Amino acid sequence: MVDNVQRDRAERKNSWLYGLMVLILVFGLAVLIYLERQIVSDRRIAFENAATLLSRELVLKNPDNVRISSDGLKTLAATIRKNPFIKDIYVSKIIAGRGEHIVFPFHYETLLPPRKKNLKRLIRAPLEENGNVWGYLYIEPNNNIIVSVRAAAAAFSLLLILSLVSFYRRVHTQERVITETSFALDERRRELIRLERLALAGMLTANILHDIKKPVLNIKQEAQDMERQPDEKTARAAARSIQEQVELFFNILRDLGLERFVKAREGGEEFVDVNEILERACRLVRYECGSSEVVFDLAEKLPALLARPTRLIQLFSNLILNAFQAMKGSGKLAIRTAFQDGAIHVEITDTGPGIPPELIKKIFNPFFSTRGGETGGEEGSGLGLFISKNIVDDMKGELRVESAPGKGAKFAVVLPVHSQNEKEAQKI
């Protein structure tokens, strides 16, 4: 995970650097293009100024004079050659009846044939005044400056193209990586969904087994009691208890249907006597009681609670079963009820070994057991308190625990009695 974050930061940094480099290259290329245009304009003006300067030379205006003095032309040529855009010049004069002849650079032969072959590659500017052409100025330009600027512009253009190509390749590579990563994430997500469904199925199975084993074990206990005391009274009591457990068994199977993982089933609620539910829950798990003493301190005239009886039996039987298992068949279990502040309070206190402080925050986690660690071990599935906590939360109640090593544990359940149902509950 850390490597991926560092890699993403490095990629973002490289992208910023690439973008900055492209901007610098574009700006530099724009400056060079502007500079080249400015140089071309300045060079044209320099050529025009040179032609204008020579047009005022009177020696060129006499078409009948073949011989001229070159001193004036040398002075003008030296001035013109100082311009950085002009490398060299040639001046011709139109002589009457003989056409154009080169008069500068000066030659001893006054009438030299025009060096047109060599002058074709030069820039030609007419020397004229008032519409009369006296000769021509041939300029050999100094292209070093403009060649350097154009070379720099070409280099910047090449770098810009290479940068854009490289940037495009990086973007294309990143798109491919993102696509592959998206596919991988989709596969991982589907795998996680599959594993989550398997985990839910496993939790459902463990939940069912955890709840249905209590009525089955209680039926077994009733059958053993009938064997030990085969009298009619014991048989009738056992038959009633077995009938209750069978009914509870089927109710649990209905309540633990798969639809509860999508949405809890509505309905099935009725006004119940919490004291009676506690007694039924205690009978349900008495197979774990051993020689433990059970003491009931149940409040009289306790208001009826609107709830699903099966869920309450699950809640209290889980807490009582945990107490019996903690005391290992010997000890004292106290069950107390009270009504105060608009809620029914139930306290289940045992004299077992207690719960270490560092484990109290974990006991409501699924598959955690104080007797077998995270896996539940042989003595506990680790689902009882998890299921109980969910039931209390669904009823908008509260489940608290107080314990200290060697001093037992007390679980307190607070179930609110809704005001809109209190009057009707009192009639039950």
MOKALIN-V967587 format. One record per backbone hydrogen bond with DSSP energy under -1.0 kcal/mol. CO is the residue of the C=O (numbers start at 1). NH is the residue of the N-H. If there is no record, write none. Layout:
BEGIN
co=CO nh=NH
co=CO nh=NH
END
This chain:
BEGIN
co=1 nh=5
co=2 nh=6
co=3 nh=7
co=4 nh=8
co=5 nh=9
co=6 nh=10
co=7 nh=11
co=8 nh=12
co=9 nh=13
co=10 nh=14
co=11 nh=15
co=12 nh=16
co=13 nh=17
co=14 nh=18
co=15 nh=19
co=16 nh=20
co=17 nh=21
co=18 nh=22
co=19 nh=23
co=20 nh=24
co=21 nh=25
co=22 nh=26
co=23 nh=27
co=24 nh=28
co=25 nh=29
co=26 nh=30
co=27 nh=31
co=28 nh=32
co=29 nh=33
co=30 nh=34
co=31 nh=35
co=32 nh=36
co=33 nh=37
co=34 nh=38
co=35 nh=39
co=36 nh=40
co=37 nh=41
co=38 nh=42
co=39 nh=43
co=40 nh=44
co=41 nh=45
co=42 nh=46
co=43 nh=47
co=44 nh=48
co=45 nh=49
co=46 nh=50
co=47 nh=51
co=48 nh=52
co=49 nh=53
co=50 nh=54
co=51 nh=55
co=54 nh=57
co=57 nh=60
co=58 nh=61
co=62 nh=65
co=63 nh=96
co=70 nh=74
co=71 nh=75
co=72 nh=76
co=73 nh=77
co=74 nh=78
co=75 nh=79
co=76 nh=80
co=77 nh=81
co=80 nh=83
co=83 nh=86
co=85 nh=142
co=88 nh=140
co=90 nh=138
co=91 nh=103
co=91 nh=104
co=92 nh=136
co=93 nh=101
co=95 nh=98
co=95 nh=99
co=99 nh=95
co=101 nh=93
co=104 nh=91
co=114 nh=116
co=115 nh=119
co=116 nh=120
co=119 nh=122
co=123 nh=139
co=125 nh=137
co=127 nh=134
co=127 nh=135
co=129 nh=132
co=132 nh=129
co=134 nh=94
co=135 nh=127
co=136 nh=92
co=137 nh=125
co=138 nh=90
co=139 nh=123
co=140 nh=87
co=140 nh=88
co=143 nh=147
co=144 nh=148
co=145 nh=149
co=146 nh=150
co=147 nh=151
co=148 nh=152
co=149 nh=153
co=150 nh=154
co=151 nh=155
co=152 nh=156
co=153 nh=157
co=154 nh=158
co=155 nh=159
co=156 nh=160
co=157 nh=161
co=158 nh=162
co=159 nh=163
co=160 nh=164
co=161 nh=165
co=162 nh=166
co=163 nh=167
co=164 nh=168
co=165 nh=169
co=166 nh=170
co=167 nh=171
co=168 nh=172
co=169 nh=173
co=170 nh=174
co=171 nh=175
co=172 nh=176
co=173 nh=177
co=174 nh=178
co=175 nh=179
co=176 nh=180
co=177 nh=181
co=178 nh=182
co=179 nh=183
co=180 nh=184
co=181 nh=185
co=182 nh=186
co=183 nh=187
co=184 nh=188
co=185 nh=189
co=186 nh=190
co=187 nh=191
co=188 nh=192
co=189 nh=193
co=190 nh=194
co=191 nh=195
co=192 nh=196
co=193 nh=197
co=194 nh=198
co=195 nh=199
co=196 nh=200
co=197 nh=201
co=198 nh=202
co=199 nh=203
co=200 nh=204
co=201 nh=205
co=202 nh=206
co=203 nh=207
co=204 nh=208
co=205 nh=209
co=206 nh=210
co=207 nh=211
co=208 nh=212
co=209 nh=213
co=212 nh=216
co=213 nh=217
co=214 nh=218
co=215 nh=219
co=216 nh=220
co=217 nh=221
co=218 nh=222
co=219 nh=223
co=220 nh=224
co=221 nh=225
co=222 nh=226
co=223 nh=227
co=224 nh=228
co=225 nh=229
co=229 nh=231
co=231 nh=235
co=232 nh=236
co=233 nh=237
co=234 nh=238
co=235 nh=239
co=236 nh=240
co=237 nh=241
co=238 nh=242
co=239 nh=243
co=240 nh=244
co=241 nh=245
co=242 nh=246
co=243 nh=247
co=244 nh=248
co=245 nh=249
co=246 nh=250
co=247 nh=251
co=248 nh=252
co=249 nh=253
co=250 nh=254
co=251 nh=255
co=252 nh=256
co=254 nh=257
co=257 nh=260
co=258 nh=261
co=259 nh=262
co=259 nh=263
co=270 nh=307
co=272 nh=305
co=273 nh=277
co=274 nh=278
co=275 nh=279
co=276 nh=280
co=277 nh=281
co=278 nh=282
co=279 nh=283
co=280 nh=284
co=281 nh=285
co=283 nh=286
co=285 nh=288
co=286 nh=289
co=289 nh=292
co=293 nh=333
co=295 nh=335
co=297 nh=337
co=305 nh=272
co=307 nh=270
co=308 nh=312
co=309 nh=313
co=310 nh=314
co=311 nh=315
co=312 nh=316
co=313 nh=317
co=314 nh=318
co=315 nh=319
co=316 nh=320
co=317 nh=321
co=318 nh=322
co=319 nh=323
co=320 nh=324
co=321 nh=325
co=322 nh=326
co=323 nh=327
co=324 nh=328
co=324 nh=329
co=327 nh=330
co=329 nh=291
co=331 nh=293
co=333 nh=295
co=334 nh=349
co=335 nh=297
co=336 nh=347
co=338 nh=345
co=340 nh=343
co=342 nh=417
co=343 nh=340
co=344 nh=415
co=345 nh=338
co=346 nh=413
co=347 nh=336
co=348 nh=411
co=349 nh=334
co=353 nh=406
co=356 nh=359
co=359 nh=362
co=359 nh=363
co=362 nh=365
co=365 nh=368
co=369 nh=373
co=373 nh=369
co=376 nh=380
co=382 nh=367
co=382 nh=368
co=383 nh=387
co=384 nh=388
co=385 nh=389
co=386 nh=390
co=387 nh=391
co=388 nh=392
co=389 nh=393
co=390 nh=394
co=391 nh=395
co=392 nh=397
co=393 nh=396
co=398 nh=414
co=400 nh=412
co=402 nh=410
co=404 nh=407
co=408 nh=404
co=409 nh=350
co=410 nh=402
co=411 nh=348
co=412 nh=400
co=413 nh=346
co=414 nh=398
co=415 nh=344
co=418 nh=421
co=421 nh=425
co=422 nh=426
co=425 nh=428
END
